[in-house]
Amino acid sequence: MSDVGNGSSSGDYEKIRLPDTDDLPGEKWGPAERRAEILQRIHDAGHPRELNQTELGEQYGVSQQQISKDFAKIGAHIRETLDNDRRALAVNTTVQRSIRGLLEQGEYYKAGKLALEWDEWVVSSGIQTQATSDSSEQSLCEILSQ
């Protein structure tokens, strides 16, 4: 078992190699492996609220309270490793994909509304000033024309 993180929030849970559950059932995993798989499940589900902490606790042989602490440790890990550039990339990618999906569904009003909210976030987060944000209008027009 890995001791990455050793119970702390400094481990890189995304790089931990998970044990084969045939060789080592989840309830025998250490905290780092458990958190790594929980993070993977959060990514797959799309949001932490999509996971039932009580069920996770049963699968890993720990309490719901321990799973709640694991969620907090995972959140701290994400916060520590996510700099502004990575945050901007993640948000930008998600927004661009969402806008394209809305346009494909014929949801033009929702796509436009999302684009405007994105532009406000870009300016308010300090990523771009209003003057440089005007170039984002060009990218928006390119997306809308696809």
DSSP file with accessible surface (Angstrom, degrees, kcal/mol):
  #  RESIDUE AA STRUCTURE BP1 BP2  ACC     N-H-->O    O-->H-N    N-H-->O    O-->H-N    TCO  KAPPA ALPHA  PHI   PSI    X-CA   Y-CA   Z-CA
    1    1 A M              0   0  149      0, 0.0     2,-0.2     0, 0.0    17,-0.1   0.000 360.0 360.0 360.0 149.9    0.0    0.0    0.0
    2    2 A S        -     0   0   42     15,-0.2    30,-0.3     1,-0.1    31,-0.3  -0.487 360.0-160.8 -82.9 147.1    1.1    3.5   -0.7
    3    3 A D    >   +     0   0  119     -2,-0.2     3,-0.9    29,-0.1    -1,-0.1   0.115  40.2 145.9-109.7  20.3    1.8    6.0    2.1
    4    4 A V  T 3  S+     0   0   55      1,-0.3     3,-0.4     2,-0.1     7,-0.2  -0.367  80.1   6.7 -57.4 128.8    1.4    8.9   -0.2
    5    5 A G  T >  S-     0   0   12      1,-0.2     3,-3.9     5,-0.1     5,-0.3  -0.015  90.8-140.9  86.5 -34.4   -0.1   11.7    1.9
    6    6 A N  T <  S-     0   0  137     -3,-0.9    -1,-0.2     1,-0.3    -2,-0.1   0.867  76.8 -43.8  43.6  43.3    0.2    9.5    5.0
    7    7 A G  T 3  S+     0   0   26     -3,-0.4    -1,-0.3     1,-0.3     2,-0.1   0.405 122.8 108.2  87.0  -7.4   -3.1   10.8    6.2
    8    8 A S  S X  S-     0   0   43     -3,-3.9     3,-0.5     1,-0.1    -1,-0.3  -0.423  80.1-114.9 -95.5 179.5   -2.3   14.3    5.2
    9    9 A S  T 3  S+     0   0   24      1,-0.2    71,-0.1    -2,-0.1    -3,-0.1   0.356  97.8  84.7 -93.8   7.0   -3.7   16.4    2.4
   10   10 A S  T 3   +     0   0   84     -5,-0.3    -1,-0.2     2,-0.1    -5,-0.1   0.560  62.9 106.0 -88.7  -7.7   -0.3   16.6    0.6
   11   11 A G  S <  S-     0   0    3     -3,-0.5     2,-1.2    -7,-0.2     3,-0.1  -0.394  74.2-125.2 -70.6 149.5   -0.6   13.3   -1.3
   12   12 A D    >   -     0   0   49      1,-0.2     3,-1.9    -2,-0.1     4,-0.4  -0.748  28.9-176.7 -95.0  91.0   -1.2   13.4   -5.0
   13   13 A Y  G >  S+     0   0    3     -2,-1.2     3,-0.7     1,-0.3    -1,-0.2   0.747  76.1  63.8 -62.8 -24.9   -4.3   11.1   -5.0
   14   14 A E  G 3  S+     0   0   97      1,-0.2    -1,-0.3    -3,-0.1    -2,-0.0   0.676 103.5  48.6 -75.1 -15.0   -4.5   11.2   -8.8
   15   15 A K  G <  S+     0   0  169     -3,-1.9     2,-0.3     2,-0.1    -1,-0.2   0.464  83.3 111.9-102.8  -0.9   -1.1    9.5   -9.2
   16   16 A I    <   -     0   0   20     -3,-0.7     2,-0.6    -4,-0.4    -3,-0.0  -0.554  66.7-132.0 -77.8 131.4   -1.7    6.7   -6.7
   17   17 A R        -     0   0  230     -2,-0.3   -15,-0.2     1,-0.0    -2,-0.1  -0.739  24.4-133.4 -83.2 121.7   -2.0    3.2   -8.3
   18   18 A L        -     0   0   46     -2,-0.6     3,-0.1     1,-0.1    16,-0.0  -0.536  18.5-114.7 -79.1 141.0   -5.0    1.5   -6.9
   19   19 A P        -     0   0   35      0, 0.0     2,-0.4     0, 0.0    -1,-0.1  -0.304  34.8 -99.5 -67.6 155.4   -4.7   -2.1   -5.7
   20   20 A D    >>  -     0   0   82      1,-0.1     4,-2.6     5,-0.0     3,-0.8  -0.652  26.9-141.3 -74.0 125.2   -6.6   -4.8   -7.6
   21   21 A T  T 34 S+     0   0   75     -2,-0.4    -1,-0.1     1,-0.3     5,-0.1   0.724 100.2  61.5 -66.6 -18.4   -9.7   -5.5   -5.5
   22   22 A D  T 34 S+     0   0  141      1,-0.2    -1,-0.3     2,-0.1    -2,-0.0   0.864 113.8  35.4 -70.5 -35.4   -9.4   -9.3   -6.2
   23   23 A D  T <4 S+     0   0  132     -3,-0.8    -2,-0.2     1,-0.3    -1,-0.2   0.816 136.5  16.9 -83.8 -34.7   -6.0   -9.2   -4.4
   24   24 A L  S  < S-     0   0   47     -4,-2.6    -1,-0.3     3,-0.0    -2,-0.1  -0.868  79.5-138.1-145.4 103.1   -6.9   -6.7   -1.8
   25   25 A P    >   -     0   0   48      0, 0.0     3,-2.4     0, 0.0     4,-0.3  -0.223  30.8-105.7 -62.4 154.6  -10.5   -5.8   -1.0
   26   26 A G  G >  S+     0   0   12      1,-0.3     3,-1.6     2,-0.2    34,-0.1   0.796 116.9  63.3 -51.7 -34.4  -11.3   -2.1   -0.4
   27   27 A E  G 3  S+     0   0  108     32,-0.3    -1,-0.3     1,-0.3    33,-0.1   0.671 101.5  53.0 -71.3  -9.0  -11.7   -2.5    3.4
   28   28 A K  G <  S+     0   0  129     -3,-2.4    -1,-0.3     2,-0.0    -2,-0.2   0.434  87.6 108.3-100.2  -1.1   -8.0   -3.4    3.5
   29   29 A W    <   -     0   0   15     -3,-1.6   -11,-0.0    -4,-0.3    -3,-0.0  -0.402  69.8-118.6 -74.3 154.9   -6.8   -0.3    1.7
   30   30 A G     >  -     0   0   13     -2,-0.1     4,-2.4   -28,-0.1     5,-0.2  -0.320  35.2 -95.2 -82.2 172.0   -5.0    2.5    3.4
   31   31 A P  H  > S+     0   0   58      0, 0.0     4,-2.8     0, 0.0     5,-0.2   0.877 122.3  54.2 -58.0 -38.9   -6.3    6.0    3.5
   32   32 A A  H  > S+     0   0    3    -30,-0.3     4,-2.3     1,-0.2     5,-0.1   0.932 111.3  43.9 -65.0 -44.3   -4.3    7.2    0.5
   33   33 A E  H  > S+     0   0    3    -31,-0.3     4,-2.4     2,-0.2     5,-0.2   0.911 113.8  51.2 -66.6 -41.0   -5.7    4.4   -1.8
   34   34 A R  H  X S+     0   0   15     -4,-2.4     4,-2.6     1,-0.2    -2,-0.2   0.949 112.7  45.4 -60.5 -47.3   -9.2    4.9   -0.5
   35   35 A R  H  X S+     0   0   10     -4,-2.8     4,-2.8     1,-0.2    -1,-0.2   0.877 109.8  55.5 -65.8 -36.3   -9.1    8.7   -1.1
   36   36 A A  H  X S+     0   0    7     -4,-2.3     4,-2.1    -5,-0.2    -1,-0.2   0.930 111.6  43.2 -62.3 -44.0   -7.6    8.1   -4.6
   37   37 A E  H  X S+     0   0   32     -4,-2.4     4,-2.7     2,-0.2    -2,-0.2   0.901 112.1  53.2 -70.8 -37.5  -10.5    5.9   -5.6
   38   38 A I  H  X S+     0   0    0     -4,-2.6     4,-2.5     2,-0.2    -2,-0.2   0.935 109.1  50.0 -61.3 -42.4  -13.0    8.2   -4.0
   39   39 A L  H  X S+     0   0    7     -4,-2.8     4,-2.6     1,-0.2    -2,-0.2   0.927 109.9  50.8 -61.1 -42.2  -11.5   11.1   -6.1
   40   40 A Q  H  X S+     0   0   98     -4,-2.1     4,-2.4     1,-0.2    -2,-0.2   0.922 110.7  49.1 -61.0 -41.8  -11.8    8.9   -9.2
   41   41 A R  H  X S+     0   0   70     -4,-2.7     4,-2.7     2,-0.2    -1,-0.2   0.871 108.7  52.7 -66.0 -37.4  -15.4    8.2   -8.3
   42   42 A I  H  X S+     0   0   22     -4,-2.5     4,-2.3     2,-0.2     5,-0.3   0.937 109.7  48.9 -62.9 -44.8  -16.1   11.9   -7.8
   43   43 A H  H  < S+     0   0  103     -4,-2.6    -2,-0.2     1,-0.2    -1,-0.2   0.930 113.7  46.6 -58.7 -45.7  -14.6   12.6  -11.3
   44   44 A D  H  < S+     0   0  131     -4,-2.4    -2,-0.2     1,-0.2    -1,-0.2   0.892 116.0  44.5 -64.6 -39.7  -16.8    9.9  -12.8
   45   45 A A  H  < S-     0   0   44     -4,-2.7    -1,-0.2    -5,-0.2    -2,-0.2   0.765 103.6-130.9 -77.3 -27.1  -19.9   11.1  -11.0
   46   46 A G  S  < S+     0   0   63     -4,-2.3    -3,-0.1    -5,-0.2    -4,-0.1   0.202  79.5  35.6  97.0 -17.0  -19.3   14.7  -11.8
   47   47 A H  S >  S-     0   0   74     -5,-0.3     3,-2.0    -6,-0.2     4,-0.2  -0.930  76.8-121.3-165.3 143.0  -19.9   16.0   -8.2
   48   48 A P  G >  S+     0   0   50      0, 0.0     3,-2.0     0, 0.0    -1,-0.1   0.826 109.1  66.0 -58.3 -31.1  -19.2   14.8   -4.7
   49   49 A R  G 3  S+     0   0  199      1,-0.3     4,-0.1    -3,-0.1    -7,-0.0   0.667  87.4  70.1 -66.5 -14.1  -22.9   15.0   -3.8
   50   50 A E  G <  S+     0   0  138     -3,-2.0     2,-0.4    -8,-0.1    -1,-0.3   0.572  88.7  78.5 -77.7  -8.7  -23.5   12.2   -6.3
   51   51 A L  S <  S-     0   0   35     -3,-2.0     2,-0.7    -4,-0.2     3,-0.1  -0.837  78.9-133.1-104.8 140.1  -21.8    9.7   -4.0
   52   52 A N     >  -     0   0   74     -2,-0.4     4,-2.3     1,-0.2     5,-0.2  -0.808  12.0-159.5 -92.1 113.9  -23.4    8.2   -0.9
   53   53 A Q  H  > S+     0   0   49     -2,-0.7     4,-2.4     1,-0.2    -1,-0.2   0.847  89.9  54.1 -65.3 -34.3  -20.9    8.5    2.0
   54   54 A T  H  > S+     0   0   75      2,-0.2     4,-2.1     1,-0.2    -1,-0.2   0.941 110.2  46.7 -65.2 -44.8  -22.6    5.8    4.0
   55   55 A E  H  > S+     0   0  105      1,-0.2     4,-2.2     2,-0.2    -2,-0.2   0.906 111.6  51.5 -63.7 -40.8  -22.3    3.3    1.2
   56   56 A L  H  X S+     0   0    4     -4,-2.3     4,-2.1     1,-0.2    -1,-0.2   0.920 107.7  53.1 -60.7 -43.3  -18.7    4.3    0.6
   57   57 A G  H  X>S+     0   0    1     -4,-2.4     5,-2.5     1,-0.2     4,-0.9   0.915 109.2  48.9 -58.3 -41.9  -18.0    3.7    4.2
   58   58 A E  H  <5S+     0   0  141     -4,-2.1     3,-0.4     1,-0.2    -1,-0.2   0.900 110.3  51.2 -64.8 -40.1  -19.4    0.2    4.0
   59   59 A Q  H  <5S+     0   0   84     -4,-2.2   -32,-0.3     1,-0.2    -1,-0.2   0.844 118.6  36.9 -66.0 -33.5  -17.4   -0.6    0.9
   60   60 A Y  H  <5S-     0   0    5     -4,-2.1    -1,-0.2     2,-0.2    -2,-0.2   0.404 110.2-116.6-100.8   0.0  -14.2    0.5    2.5
   61   61 A G  T  <5S+     0   0   56     -4,-0.9     2,-0.3    -3,-0.4    -3,-0.2   0.837  78.4 108.2  71.0  31.2  -14.9   -0.8    6.0
   62   62 A V  S   <S-     0   0   44     -5,-2.5    -1,-0.3    -6,-0.2    -2,-0.2  -0.850  72.2 -89.3-131.0 171.5  -14.9    2.7    7.7
   63   63 A S     >  -     0   0   58     -2,-0.3     4,-1.9     1,-0.1     5,-0.2  -0.330  31.7-114.4 -78.4 163.3  -17.5    5.0    9.1
   64   64 A Q  H  > S+     0   0   68      1,-0.2     4,-2.5     2,-0.2     5,-0.2   0.876 119.3  58.8 -61.6 -35.3  -19.4    7.6    7.2
   65   65 A Q  H  > S+     0   0  118      1,-0.2     4,-2.1     2,-0.2    -1,-0.2   0.888 103.8  50.4 -62.7 -38.7  -17.6   10.2    9.4
   66   66 A Q  H  > S+     0   0   53      2,-0.2     4,-2.5     1,-0.2    -1,-0.2   0.911 109.4  50.7 -66.3 -39.7  -14.3    8.9    8.1
   67   67 A I  H  X S+     0   0    0     -4,-1.9     4,-2.6     2,-0.2    -2,-0.2   0.921 107.9  53.3 -63.3 -39.6  -15.5    9.2    4.5
   68   68 A S  H  X S+     0   0   55     -4,-2.5     4,-1.9     1,-0.2    -1,-0.2   0.922 109.7  48.0 -60.8 -41.6  -16.6   12.8    5.3
   69   69 A K  H  X S+     0   0  128     -4,-2.1     4,-2.5     1,-0.2    -1,-0.2   0.889 108.9  54.5 -64.9 -38.1  -13.0   13.5    6.5
   70   70 A D  H  X S+     0   0    0     -4,-2.5     4,-2.8     2,-0.2    -2,-0.2   0.918 105.6  52.2 -61.2 -42.8  -11.7   11.8    3.4
   71   71 A F  H  X S+     0   0   31     -4,-2.6     4,-2.6     1,-0.2    -1,-0.2   0.917 109.9  49.4 -58.7 -41.8  -13.8   14.2    1.3
   72   72 A A  H  X S+     0   0   66     -4,-1.9     4,-2.4     2,-0.2    -2,-0.2   0.913 111.3  48.6 -64.8 -42.2  -12.3   17.1    3.2
   73   73 A K  H  X S+     0   0   73     -4,-2.5     4,-2.3     2,-0.2    -2,-0.2   0.906 111.9  49.4 -64.3 -40.5   -8.7   15.8    2.7
   74   74 A I  H  X S+     0   0    6     -4,-2.8     4,-2.6     2,-0.2    -2,-0.2   0.927 110.5  50.8 -64.0 -43.5   -9.4   15.4   -1.0
   75   75 A G  H  X S+     0   0   32     -4,-2.6     4,-2.6     1,-0.2    -2,-0.2   0.913 109.9  49.5 -60.5 -41.4  -10.8   18.9   -1.2
   76   76 A A  H  X S+     0   0   17     -4,-2.4     4,-2.5     2,-0.2    -1,-0.2   0.910 109.9  52.1 -64.4 -40.4   -7.7   20.3    0.5
   77   77 A H  H  X S+     0   0    1     -4,-2.3     4,-1.9     2,-0.2    -2,-0.2   0.938 110.6  47.3 -60.4 -46.0   -5.5   18.3   -1.9
   78   78 A I  H  X S+     0   0   52     -4,-2.6     4,-1.7     1,-0.2    -2,-0.2   0.937 112.1  50.0 -62.0 -45.5   -7.4   19.8   -4.9
   79   79 A R  H  < S+     0   0  182     -4,-2.6    -1,-0.2     1,-0.2    -2,-0.2   0.904 111.5  49.1 -60.5 -41.5   -7.1   23.3   -3.4
   80   80 A E  H  < S+     0   0  114     -4,-2.5    -1,-0.2     1,-0.2    -2,-0.2   0.841 118.1  38.8 -67.1 -33.9   -3.3   22.9   -2.8
   81   81 A T  H  < S+     0   0   49     -4,-1.9     2,-1.0    -5,-0.2    -1,-0.2   0.602  95.8  87.2 -96.4 -11.0   -2.6   21.7   -6.3
   82   82 A L     <  -     0   0   65     -4,-1.7    -1,-0.1    -5,-0.2     2,-0.1  -0.761  57.5-175.6 -98.0 101.4   -5.0   23.8   -8.3
   83   83 A D     >  -     0   0   84     -2,-1.0     4,-2.6     1,-0.1     5,-0.2  -0.336  43.7 -95.3 -84.5 174.4   -3.3   27.1   -9.3
   84   84 A N  H  > S+     0   0  118      1,-0.2     4,-2.7     2,-0.2     5,-0.2   0.866 123.6  53.4 -60.9 -37.0   -5.1   29.9  -11.1
   85   85 A D  H  > S+     0   0  130      2,-0.2     4,-2.4     1,-0.2    -1,-0.2   0.940 112.2  43.4 -64.9 -45.7   -3.9   28.8  -14.5
   86   86 A R  H  > S+     0   0  119      2,-0.2     4,-2.7     1,-0.2    -2,-0.2   0.893 114.0  52.0 -66.6 -38.1   -5.1   25.2  -14.0
   87   87 A R  H  X S+     0   0  102     -4,-2.6     4,-2.8     2,-0.2     5,-0.3   0.944 110.6  47.6 -61.6 -47.0   -8.4   26.5  -12.6
   88   88 A A  H  X S+     0   0   20     -4,-2.7     4,-3.0    -5,-0.2     5,-0.2   0.910 112.3  50.0 -62.0 -41.4   -8.9   28.8  -15.6
   89   89 A L  H  X S+     0   0  112     -4,-2.4     4,-2.7     2,-0.2     5,-0.2   0.938 112.1  47.0 -62.2 -46.3   -8.1   25.9  -18.0
   90   90 A A  H  X S+     0   0   50     -4,-2.7     4,-2.1     2,-0.2    -2,-0.2   0.933 116.5  43.3 -62.7 -45.6  -10.6   23.6  -16.3
   91   91 A V  H  X S+     0   0   46     -4,-2.8     4,-2.9     2,-0.2     5,-0.2   0.939 114.5  50.1 -66.6 -45.0  -13.3   26.2  -16.2
   92   92 A N  H  X S+     0   0   57     -4,-3.0     4,-2.9    -5,-0.3     5,-0.2   0.936 111.4  48.3 -59.1 -47.6  -12.7   27.4  -19.7
   93   93 A T  H  X S+     0   0   75     -4,-2.7     4,-2.3    -5,-0.2     5,-0.2   0.928 113.7  46.8 -59.8 -44.7  -12.7   23.8  -21.1
   94   94 A T  H  X S+     0   0   86     -4,-2.1     4,-2.5    -5,-0.2    -2,-0.2   0.926 113.9  47.1 -64.9 -44.3  -16.0   23.0  -19.3
   95   95 A V  H  X S+     0   0   16     -4,-2.9     4,-2.9     2,-0.2     5,-0.2   0.936 111.9  50.0 -64.7 -45.6  -17.7   26.2  -20.3
   96   96 A Q  H  X S+     0   0   32     -4,-2.9     4,-2.3    -5,-0.2    -1,-0.2   0.929 113.6  45.9 -60.3 -44.1  -16.6   25.8  -24.0
   97   97 A R  H  X S+     0   0  186     -4,-2.3     4,-2.5    -5,-0.2    -1,-0.2   0.905 112.7  51.0 -64.9 -41.1  -17.9   22.2  -24.1
   98   98 A S  H  X S+     0   0   51     -4,-2.5     4,-2.6    -5,-0.2    -2,-0.2   0.914 109.3  50.2 -63.6 -42.3  -21.1   23.2  -22.4
   99   99 A I  H  X S+     0   0    2     -4,-2.9     4,-2.6     2,-0.2    -2,-0.2   0.942 111.2  48.6 -62.5 -46.0  -21.8   26.0  -24.8
  100  100 A R  H  X S+     0   0   96     -4,-2.3     4,-2.6    -5,-0.2    -2,-0.2   0.922 111.8  50.0 -59.8 -43.0  -21.2   23.7  -27.8
  101  101 A G  H  X S+     0   0   22     -4,-2.5     4,-1.5     1,-0.2    -1,-0.2   0.916 110.6  49.0 -61.9 -43.2  -23.5   21.1  -26.2
  102  102 A L  H  <>S+     0   0   34     -4,-2.6     5,-3.0     1,-0.2    -1,-0.2   0.911 111.5  49.5 -63.2 -41.2  -26.2   23.7  -25.7
  103  103 A L  H ><5S+     0   0   21     -4,-2.6     3,-1.6     1,-0.2    -2,-0.2   0.912 107.7  53.6 -64.6 -40.7  -25.9   24.9  -29.3
  104  104 A E  H 3<5S+     0   0  164     -4,-2.6    -1,-0.2     1,-0.3    -2,-0.2   0.825 109.2  49.9 -62.5 -29.5  -26.1   21.3  -30.6
  105  105 A Q  T 3<5S-     0   0  141     -4,-1.5    -1,-0.3    -5,-0.2    -2,-0.2   0.400 119.5-111.9 -88.0   1.4  -29.4   21.0  -28.6
  106  106 A G  T < 5S+     0   0   33     -3,-1.6     2,-1.5    -4,-0.2     3,-0.3   0.650  73.9 138.9  77.1  16.3  -30.7   24.2  -30.1
  107  107 A E     >< +     0   0   73     -5,-3.0     4,-2.3     1,-0.2     5,-0.2  -0.478  14.7 155.0 -92.1  65.5  -30.5   25.9  -26.7
  108  108 A Y  H  >  +     0   0  158     -2,-1.5     4,-2.6     1,-0.2    -1,-0.2   0.886  68.3  51.4 -65.5 -40.7  -29.2   29.2  -28.1
  109  109 A Y  H  > S+     0   0  185     -3,-0.3     4,-2.7     1,-0.2    -1,-0.2   0.943 112.3  46.4 -62.8 -46.4  -30.5   31.4  -25.3
  110  110 A K  H  > S+     0   0  113      1,-0.2     4,-2.6     2,-0.2    -1,-0.2   0.888 111.8  52.2 -63.5 -37.9  -28.9   29.2  -22.6
  111  111 A A  H  X S+     0   0    0     -4,-2.3     4,-2.4     2,-0.2    -1,-0.2   0.931 111.7  46.0 -63.7 -44.2  -25.7   29.1  -24.6
  112  112 A G  H  X S+     0   0   25     -4,-2.6     4,-2.3     2,-0.2    -2,-0.2   0.911 112.2  50.8 -64.3 -42.3  -25.6   32.9  -24.8
  113  113 A K  H  X S+     0   0  106     -4,-2.7     4,-2.4     1,-0.2    -2,-0.2   0.926 111.2  48.3 -62.0 -43.7  -26.4   33.3  -21.1
  114  114 A L  H  X S+     0   0   37     -4,-2.6     4,-2.7     1,-0.2    -1,-0.2   0.911 109.7  52.9 -63.1 -40.8  -23.6   30.9  -20.2
  115  115 A A  H  X S+     0   0    3     -4,-2.4     4,-2.4     1,-0.2    -1,-0.2   0.914 110.1  47.7 -62.1 -41.5  -21.2   32.8  -22.5
  116  116 A L  H  X S+     0   0  108     -4,-2.3     4,-2.4     2,-0.2    -1,-0.2   0.909 111.9  49.4 -66.9 -40.7  -22.1   36.0  -20.8
  117  117 A E  H  X S+     0   0   97     -4,-2.4     4,-2.3     2,-0.2    -2,-0.2   0.904 110.7  51.5 -63.2 -39.5  -21.7   34.5  -17.3
  118  118 A W  H  X S+     0   0   35     -4,-2.7     4,-2.6     2,-0.2    -2,-0.2   0.936 108.8  50.3 -61.0 -45.4  -18.3   33.1  -18.4
  119  119 A D  H  X S+     0   0   30     -4,-2.4     4,-2.2     1,-0.2     5,-0.2   0.922 110.0  50.1 -61.8 -41.8  -17.2   36.5  -19.6
  120  120 A E  H  X S+     0   0  133     -4,-2.4     4,-3.0     1,-0.2    -1,-0.2   0.911 111.1  49.5 -61.7 -41.8  -18.2   38.1  -16.3
  121  121 A W  H  X S+     0   0   55     -4,-2.3     4,-2.5     2,-0.2     6,-0.3   0.919 108.3  52.9 -64.3 -42.9  -16.2   35.4  -14.4
  122  122 A V  H  <>S+     0   0    4     -4,-2.6     6,-1.4     1,-0.2     5,-1.2   0.938 115.5  40.4 -58.1 -45.4  -13.2   35.9  -16.6
  123  123 A V  H ><5S+     0   0   43     -4,-2.2     3,-1.3     1,-0.2    -2,-0.2   0.945 116.8  47.9 -70.2 -47.4  -13.2   39.7  -15.8
  124  124 A S  H 3<5S+     0   0   96     -4,-3.0    -2,-0.2     1,-0.3    -1,-0.2   0.812 108.3  55.1 -67.9 -27.2  -14.1   39.4  -12.1
  125  125 A S  T 3<5S-     0   0   42     -4,-2.5    -1,-0.3    -5,-0.2    -2,-0.2   0.571 111.7-120.0 -81.4  -7.4  -11.5   36.7  -11.5
  126  126 A G  T < 5S+     0   0   62     -3,-1.3    -3,-0.2    -4,-0.4     3,-0.1   0.542  79.5 123.5  83.1   5.4   -8.8   39.0  -12.8
  127  127 A I  S   <S+     0   0   78     -5,-1.2     2,-0.3    -6,-0.3    -4,-0.2   0.917  85.4   6.1 -65.1 -40.5   -7.8   36.6  -15.6
  128  128 A Q  S    S-     0   0   58     -6,-1.4    -2,-0.3     5,-0.0    -1,-0.2  -0.981  75.7-125.7-138.2 152.5   -8.5   39.3  -18.1
  129  129 A T     >  -     0   0   87     -2,-0.3     4,-2.0    -3,-0.1     5,-0.2  -0.455  39.4-100.5 -86.4 168.8   -9.4   42.9  -17.9
  130  130 A Q  H  > S+     0   0  105      1,-0.2     4,-0.8     2,-0.2    -1,-0.1   0.898 123.4  54.6 -57.9 -38.3  -12.5   44.3  -19.7
  131  131 A A  H >4 S+     0   0   73      1,-0.2     3,-0.7     2,-0.2     4,-0.3   0.929 113.5  39.5 -63.8 -44.3  -10.3   45.6  -22.5
  132  132 A T  H >4 S+     0   0   70      1,-0.2     3,-1.1     2,-0.2     4,-0.4   0.722 103.9  71.2 -78.6 -17.2   -8.6   42.2  -23.1
  133  133 A S  H >X S+     0   0    0     -4,-2.0     3,-1.3     1,-0.2     4,-0.8   0.748  79.5  76.4 -68.1 -21.9  -12.0   40.5  -22.6
  134  134 A D  H XX S+     0   0   83     -4,-0.8     3,-0.9    -3,-0.7     4,-0.9   0.853  87.5  59.5 -59.1 -30.7  -13.2   41.9  -25.9
  135  135 A S  H <> S+     0   0   63     -3,-1.1     4,-1.5    -4,-0.3    -1,-0.3   0.794  95.1  63.5 -68.6 -23.5  -11.1   39.3  -27.6
  136  136 A S  H <> S+     0   0   18     -3,-1.3     4,-2.5    -4,-0.4    -1,-0.3   0.804  93.5  62.5 -69.6 -24.6  -13.1   36.7  -25.8
  137  137 A E  H <X S+     0   0  103     -3,-0.9     4,-2.5    -4,-0.8    -1,-0.2   0.895 100.9  52.5 -63.8 -36.5  -16.1   38.0  -27.8
  138  138 A Q  H  X S+     0   0  125     -4,-0.9     4,-2.2    -3,-0.2    -2,-0.2   0.933 109.7  47.4 -64.4 -44.1  -14.4   36.9  -30.9
  139  139 A S  H  X S+     0   0   49     -4,-1.5     4,-2.3     1,-0.2    -2,-0.2   0.899 110.7  52.9 -63.8 -36.7  -13.9   33.4  -29.5
  140  140 A L  H  X S+     0   0   43     -4,-2.5     4,-2.9     2,-0.2    -2,-0.2   0.930 108.2  50.1 -61.4 -44.5  -17.5   33.4  -28.5
  141  141 A C  H  X S+     0   0   81     -4,-2.5     4,-1.8     1,-0.2    -1,-0.2   0.898 109.4  52.1 -61.4 -37.9  -18.5   34.3  -32.0
  142  142 A E  H  X S+     0   0  100     -4,-2.2     4,-0.6     2,-0.2    -1,-0.2   0.926 111.8  45.9 -64.4 -42.2  -16.4   31.5  -33.3
  143  143 A I  H >< S+     0   0   10     -4,-2.3     3,-1.3     1,-0.2    -2,-0.2   0.938 112.5  50.3 -64.7 -45.7  -18.1   29.0  -31.0
  144  144 A L  H 3< S+     0   0   76     -4,-2.9    -1,-0.2     1,-0.3    -2,-0.2   0.803 107.5  54.5 -65.1 -27.6  -21.5   30.3  -31.9
  145  145 A S  H 3<        0   0   99     -4,-1.8    -1,-0.3    -5,-0.2    -2,-0.2   0.596 360.0 360.0 -83.2  -8.8  -20.8   30.0  -35.6
  146  146 A Q    <<        0   0  155     -3,-1.3    -3,-0.0    -4,-0.6    -4,-0.0  -0.346 360.0 360.0 -78.0 360.0  -19.8   26.3  -35.3
